[in-house]
Amino acid sequence: MRNRLLPLLFLAAACGGSSVSTSATAVSSAPEAVLGFMRAAADSNLAKMAQLWGTAKGPASETHPDNWEKRLAVMQAYLHGDSTRVVTDVAVAGDQNRRRLSANLYRRTCVKTIPFVTVRTQGGWIVESVDIGMAGNPARPCDS
């Protein structure tokens, strides 16, 4: 009987009580945060976007700001594209925990340059703000 209970105890331990958070993704650089966020947008992966977007308090997946799920869905609609490349990465004057980046968003035959601000949190870098207006209309993303 003891041999039959041992696997159940291991299963119960594996299912709960873990101190490792799977909701946050440690990102070691600001460009990596932007590229991961944009890759998640291209993949329509809102859960991953929530891990890579938020404030200095942490990612939206953990802090749950007002309307965060709706806001992510809107960002995903605007930022969906074929690929992304970070083209600028500069420090915010007087704040070593924030960086301003620009990324080119490629969609078939057009390119849009999107500005970002990233912030360093205890878990790594995340996207704090993104100017989705620069991505163009989601229904006609290549129109100027």
Contact map, one row per residue, 1 for C-alpha under 8 A:
111110000000000000000000000000000000000000000000000000000000000000000000000000000000000000000000000000000000000000000000000000000000000000000000
111111000000000000000000000000000000000000000000000000000000000000000000000000000000000000000000000000000000000000000000000000000000000000000000
111111100000000000000000000000000000000000000000000000000000000000000000000000000000000000000000000000000000000000000000000000000000000000000000
111111110000000000000000000000000000000000000000000000000000000000000000000000000000000000000000000000000000000000000000000000000000000000000000
111111111000000000000000000000000000000000000000000000000000000000000000000000000000000000000000000000000000000000000000000000000000000000000000
011111111100000000000000000000000000000000000000000000000000000000000000000000000000000000000000000000000000000000000000000000000000000000000000
001111111110000000000000000000000000000000000000000000000000000000000000000000000000000000000000000000000000000000000000000000000000000000000000
000111111111000000000000000000000000000000000000000000000000000000000000000000000000000000000000000000000000000000000000000000000000000000000000
000011111111100000000000000000000000000000000000000000000000000000000000000000000000000000000000000000000000000000000000000000000000000000000000
000001111111110000000000000000000000000000000000000000000000000000000000000000000000000000000000000000000000000000000000000000000000000000000000
000000111111111000000000000000000000000000000000000000000000000000000000000000000000000000000000000000000000000000000000000000000000000000000000
000000011111111100000000000000000000000000000000000000000000000000000000000000000000000000000000000000000000000000000000000000000000000000000000
000000001111111111000000000000000000000000000000000000000000000000000000000000000000000000000000000000000000000000000000000000000000000000000000
000000000111111111000000000000000000000000000000000000000000000000000000000000000000000000000000000000000000000000000000000000000000000000000000
000000000011111111000000000000000000000000000000000000000000000000000000000000000000000000000000000000000000000000000000000000000000000000000000
000000000001111111000000000000000000000000000000000000000000000000000000000000000000000000000000000000000000000000000000000000000000000000000000
000000000000111111100000000000000000000000000000000000000000000000000000000000000000000000000000000000000000000000000000000000000000000000000000
000000000000111111111000000000000000000000000000000000000000000000000000000000000000000000000000000000000000000000000000000000000000000000000000
000000000000000011111000000000000000000000000000000000000000000000000000000000000000000000000000000000000000000000000000000000000000000000000000
000000000000000001111100000000000000000000000000000000000000000000000000000000000000000000000000000000000000000000000000000000000000000000000000
000000000000000001111111000000000000000000000000000000000000000000000000000000000000000000000000000000000000000000000000000000000000000000000000
000000000000000000011111100000000000000000000000000000000000000000000000000000000000000000000000000000000000000000000000000000000000000000000000
000000000000000000001111100000000000000000000000001000000000110000000000000000000000000000000000000000000000000000000000000000000000000000000000
000000000000000000001111110000000000000000000000001100000010110000000000000000000000000000000000000000000000000000000000001000000000000000000000
000000000000000000000111111000000000000000000000001100000000000000000000000000000000000000000000000000000000000000000000001100000000000000000000
000000000000000000000001111100000000000000000000000000000000000000000000000000000000000000000000000000000000000000000000001110000000000000000000
000000000000000000000000111111011000000000000000000000000000000000000000000000000000000000000000000000000000000000000000001111000000000000000000
000000000000000000000000011111011000000000000000000000000000000000000000000000000000000000000000000000000000000000000000000110000000000000000000
000000000000000000000000001111111000000000000000000000000000000000000000000000000000000000000000000000000000000000000000000110000000000000000000
000000000000000000000000001111111100000000000000000000000000000000000000000000000000000010000000001010000000000000000111000011100000000000000000
000000000000000000000000000011111110000000000000000000000000000000000000000000000000010010000000000010000000000000000000000000000000000000000000
000000000000000000000000001111111111000000000000000000000000000000000000000000000000000000000000000000000000000000000000000000000000000000000000
000000000000000000000000001111111111100000000000000100000000000000000000000000000000000000000000000000000000000000000100000011100000000000000000
000000000000000000000000000001111111110000000000000000000000000000000000000000000000010000000000000000100000000000010100000001100000000000000000
000000000000000000000000000000111111111000000000000000000000000000000000000000000001110000000000000000000000000000000000000000000000000000000000
000000000000000000000000000000011111111100000000100100000000000000000000000000000000000000000000000000000000000000000000000000000000000000000000
000000000000000000000000000000001111111110000001100110000000000000000000000000000000000000000000000000000000000000000000000000100000000000000000
000000000000000000000000000000000111111111000000000000000000000000000000000000110001000000000000000000000000000000000000000000000000000000000000
000000000000000000000000000000000011111111100000000000000000000000000000000000000011000000000000000000000000000000000000000000000000000000000000
000000000000000000000000000000000001111111111101100000000000000000000000000000000000000000000000000000000000000000000000000000000000000000000000
000000000000000000000000000000000000111111111100100000000000000000000000001110111000000000000000000000000000000000000000000000000000000000000000
000000000000000000000000000000000000011111111000000000000000000000000000000100111110000000000000000000000000000000000000000000000000000000000000
000000000000000000000000000000000000001111111000000000000000000000000000000000010000000000000000000000000000000000000000000000000000000000000000
000000000000000000000000000000000000000111111100000000000000000000000000000100010000000000000000000000000000000000000000000000000000000000000000
000000000000000000000000000000000000000111111111100000000000000000000000000000000000000000000000000000000000000000000000000000000000000000000000
000000000000000000000000000000000000000110011111110000000000000000001001100100000000000000000000000000000000000000000000000000000000000000000000
000000000000000000000000000000000000000000001111111000000000100000000000000000000000000000000000000000000000000000000000000000000000000000000000
000000000000000000000000000000000000100100001111111100000000000000000000000000000000000000000000000000000000000000000000000000000000000000000000
000000000000000000000000000000000001100110001111111110000000000000000001000000000000000000000000000000000000000000000000000000000000000000000000
000000000000000000000000000000000000000000000111111111000011100000000001000000000000000000000000000000000000000000000000000000000000000000000000
000000000000000000000011100000000000000000000011111111000011110000000000000000000000000000000000000000000000000000000000000001000000000000000000
000000000000000000000001100000001001100000000001111111000011000000000000000000000000000000000000000000000000000000000000000011100000000000000000
000000000000000000000000000000000000100000000000111111100011000000000000000000000000000000000000000000000000000000000000000001111000000000000000
000000000000000000000000000000000000000000000000011111111111001000000000000000000000000000000000000000000000000000000000000001111000000000000000
000000000000000000000000000000000000000000000000000011111111000000000000000000000000000000000000000000000000000000000010100001110000000000000000
000000000000000000000000000000000000000000000000000001111100000000000000000000000000000000000000000000000000000000000011100000010000000000000000
000000000000000000000000000000000000000000000000000001111110001000000000000000000000000000000000000000000000000000000000100000000000000000000000
000000000000000000000000000000000000000000000000000001111111011000000000000000000000000000000000000000000000000000000000111000000000000000000000
000000000000000000000001000000000000000000000000011111101111111000000000000000000000000000000000000000000000000000000000000001000000000000000000
000000000000000000000000000000000000000000000000011111100111111110010000000000000000000000000000000000000000000000000000000000000000000000000000
000000000000000000000011000000000000000000000010011000000011111100000000000000000000000000000000000000000000000000000000000000000000000000000000
000000000000000000000011000000000000000000000000001000000111111100000000000000000000000000000000000000000000000000000000000000000000000000000000
000000000000000000000000000000000000000000000000000001001111111110000000000000000000000000000000000000000000000000000000000000000000000000000000
000000000000000000000000000000000000000000000000000000000001111111010000000000000000000000000000000000000000000000000000000000000000000000000000
000000000000000000000000000000000000000000000000000000000001001111110000000000000000000000000000000000000000000000000000000000000000000000000000
000000000000000000000000000000000000000000000000000000000000000111110000000000000000000000000000000000000000000000000000000000000000000000000000
000000000000000000000000000000000000000000000000000000000000000011111110000000000000000000000000000000000000000000000000000000000000000000000000
000000000000000000000000000000000000000000000000000000000001000111111111000000000000000000000000000000000000000000000000000000000000000000000000
000000000000000000000000000000000000000000000100000000000000000000111111100000000000000000000000000000000000000000000000000000000000000000000000
000000000000000000000000000000000000000000000000000000000000000000111111110000000000000000000000000000000000000000000000000000000000000000000000
000000000000000000000000000000000000000000000000000000000000000000111111111000000000000000000000000000000000000000000000000000000000000000000000
000000000000000000000000000000000000000000000100110000000000000000011111111100000000000000000000000000000000000000000000000000000000000000000000
000000000000000000000000000000000000000000000100000000000000000000001111111110000000000000000000000000000000000000000000000000000000000000000000
000000000000000000000000000000000000000000000000000000000000000000000111111111000000000000000000000000000000000000000000000000000000000000000000
000000000000000000000000000000000000000010000000000000000000000000000011111111100000000000000000000000000000000000000000000000000001000000000000
000000000000000000000000000000000000000011010100000000000000000000000001111111110000000000000000000000000000000000000000000000000000000000000000
000000000000000000000000000000000000000010000000000000000000000000000000111111110000000000000000000000000000000000000000000000000000000001000000
000000000000000000000000000000000000000000000000000000000000000000000000011111110000000000000000000000000000000000000000000000000001101111001000
000000000000000000000000000000000000010011000000000000000000000000000000001111111000000000000000000000001000000000000000000000000001001000000000
000000000000000000000000000000000000010011110000000000000000000000000000000111111100000000000000000000000000000000000000000000000000000000000000
000000000000000000000000000000000000000011000000000000000000000000000000000000111111000000000000000000001110000000000000000000000000000000000000
000000000000000000000000000000000000000001000000000000000000000000000000000000011111000000000000000000001111000000000000000000000000000000000000
000000000000000000000000000000000000001001000000000000000000000000000000000000001111100000000000000000001110000000000000000000000000000000000000
000000000000000000000000000000000010011000000000000000000000000000000000000000001111110000000000000000111100000000000000000000000000000000000000
000000000000000000000000000000000010000000000000000000000000000000000000000000000011111000000000000000111000000000000000000000000000000000000000
000000000000000000000000000000100110000000000000000000000000000000000000000000000001111110000000000011110000000000000000000000000000000000000000
000000000000000000000000000000000000000000000000000000000000000000000000000000000000111110000000000011110000000000000000000000000000000000000000
000000000000000000000000000000000000000000000000000000000000000000000000000000000000011111000000000111100000000000000000000000000000000000000000
000000000000000000000000000001100000000000000000000000000000000000000000000000000000011111100000001111000000000000000000000000000000000000000000
000000000000000000000000000000000000000000000000000000000000000000000000000000000000000111110000001110000000000000000000000000000000000000000000
000000000000000000000000000000000000000000000000000000000000000000000000000000000000000011111011011100000000000000000000000000000000000000000000
000000000000000000000000000000000000000000000000000000000000000000000000000000000000000001111111011100000000000000000000000000000000000000000000
000000000000000000000000000000000000000000000000000000000000000000000000000000000000000000111111000000000000000000000000000000000000000000000000
000000000000000000000000000000000000000000000000000000000000000000000000000000000000000000011111000000000000000000000000000000000000000000000000
000000000000000000000000000000000000000000000000000000000000000000000000000000000000000000111111110000000000000000000000000000000000000000000000
000000000000000000000000000000000000000000000000000000000000000000000000000000000000000000111111111000000000000000000000000000000000000000000000
000000000000000000000000000000000000000000000000000000000000000000000000000000000000000000000011111000000000000000000011100000000000000000000000
000000000000000000000000000000000000000000000000000000000000000000000000000000000000000000110011111100000000000000001111000000000000000000000000
000000000000000000000000000001000000000000000000000000000000000000000000000000000000000011110001111110000000000000001110000000000000000000000000
000000000000000000000000000000000000000000000000000000000000000000000000000000000000000111110000011111000000000000111100000000000000000000000000
000000000000000000000000000001100000000000000000000000000000000000000000000000000000011111000000001111100000000000111100000000000000000000000000
000000000000000000000000000000000000000000000000000000000000000000000000000000000000011110000000000111110000000011110000000000000000000000000000
000000000000000000000000000000000100000000000000000000000000000000000000000000000001111100000000000011111000000011110000000000000000000000000000
000000000000000000000000000000000000000000000000000000000000000000000000000000000001111000000000000001111100001111000000000000000000000000000000
000000000000000000000000000000000000000000000000000000000000000000000000000000101111100000000000000000111110001111000000000000000000001000000000
000000000000000000000000000000000000000000000000000000000000000000000000000000001111000000000000000000011111111100000000000000000000000000000000
000000000000000000000000000000000000000000000000000000000000000000000000000000001110000000000000000000001111111000000000000000000000000000001100
000000000000000000000000000000000000000000000000000000000000000000000000000000000100000000000000000000000111110000000000000000000000000000000000
000000000000000000000000000000000000000000000000000000000000000000000000000000000000000000000000000000000111111000000000000000000000000000000100
000000000000000000000000000000000000000000000000000000000000000000000000000000000000000000000000000000000111111100000000000000000000000000000100
000000000000000000000000000000000000000000000000000000000000000000000000000000000000000000000000000000011110111110000000000000000000000000000100
000000000000000000000000000000000000000000000000000000000000000000000000000000000000000000000000000000011100011111000000000000000000011100000000
000000000000000000000000000000000000000000000000000000000000000000000000000000000000000000000000000001111000001111100000000000000000011000000000
000000000000000000000000000000000000000000000000000000000000000000000000000000000000000000000000000001111000000111110000000000000111011000000000
000000000000000000000000000000000000000000000000000000000000000000000000000000000000000000000000000111100000000011111000000000000110010000000000
000000000000000000000000000000000100000000000000000000000000000000000000000000000000000000000000000111100000000001111100000000111110000000000000
000000000000000000000000000000000000000000000000000000000000000000000000000000000000000000000000011110000000000000111110000000111100000000000000
000000000000000000000000000001001100000000000000000000000000000000000000000000000000000000000000011110000000000000011111000011111000000000000000
000000000000000000000000000001000000000000000000000000110000000000000000000000000000000000000000111000000000000000001111100011110000000000000000
000000000000000000000000000001000000000000000000000000010000000000000000000000000000000000000000110000000000000000000111111111000000000000000000
000000000000000000000000000000000000000000000000000000111100000000000000000000000000000000000000100000000000000000000011111111000000000000000000
000000000000000000000000000000000000000000000000000000000100000000000000000000000000000000000000000000000000000000000001111100000000000000000000
000000000000000000000001111000000000000000000000000000000100000000000000000000000000000000000000000000000000000000000001111110000000000000000000
000000000000000000000000111110000000000000000000000000000000000000000000000000000000000000000000000000000000000000000001111111000000000000000000
000000000000000000000000011111001000000000000000000100000000000000000000000000000000000000000000000000000000000000000111101111100000000000000000
000000000000000000000000001001001100000000000000001111100010000000000000000000000000000000000000000000000000000000000111100111110000000000000000
000000000000000000000000000001001100100000000000000111100000000000000000000000000000000000000000000000000000000000011110000011111100000000000000
000000000000000000000000000000000000000000000000000011110000000000000000000000000000000000000000000000000000000000011110000001111100000000000000
000000000000000000000000000000000000000000000000000011000000000000000000000000000000000000000000000000000000000000011100000000111110000000000000
000000000000000000000000000000000000000000000000000000000000000000000000000000000000000000000000000000000000000001111000000000111111000000000000
000000000000000000000000000000000000000000000000000000000000000000000000000000000000000000000000000000000000000001110000000000001111111000000000
000000000000000000000000000000000000000000000000000000000000000000000000001001100000000000000000000000000000000001000000000000000111111100000000
000000000000000000000000000000000000000000000000000000000000000000000000000001000000000000000000000000000000000000000000000000000011111110000000
000000000000000000000000000000000000000000000000000000000000000000000000000000000000000000000000000000000000000111100000000000000011111100000000
000000000000000000000000000000000000000000000000000000000000000000000000000001100000000000000000000000001000000111000000000000000011111111001000
000000000000000000000000000000000000000000000000000000000000000000000000000001000000000000000000000000000000000100000000000000000001111111011111
000000000000000000000000000000000000000000000000000000000000000000000000000001000000000000000000000000000000000000000000000000000000101111111110
000000000000000000000000000000000000000000000000000000000000000000000000000011000000000000000000000000000000000000000000000000000000001111111000
000000000000000000000000000000000000000000000000000000000000000000000000000000000000000000000000000000000000000000000000000000000000000011111000
000000000000000000000000000000000000000000000000000000000000000000000000000000000000000000000000000000000000000000000000000000000000000111111110
000000000000000000000000000000000000000000000000000000000000000000000000000001000000000000000000000000000010000000000000000000000000001111111110
000000000000000000000000000000000000000000000000000000000000000000000000000000000000000000000000000000000010111000000000000000000000000110011111
000000000000000000000000000000000000000000000000000000000000000000000000000000000000000000000000000000000000000000000000000000000000000110011111
000000000000000000000000000000000000000000000000000000000000000000000000000000000000000000000000000000000000000000000000000000000000000100000111
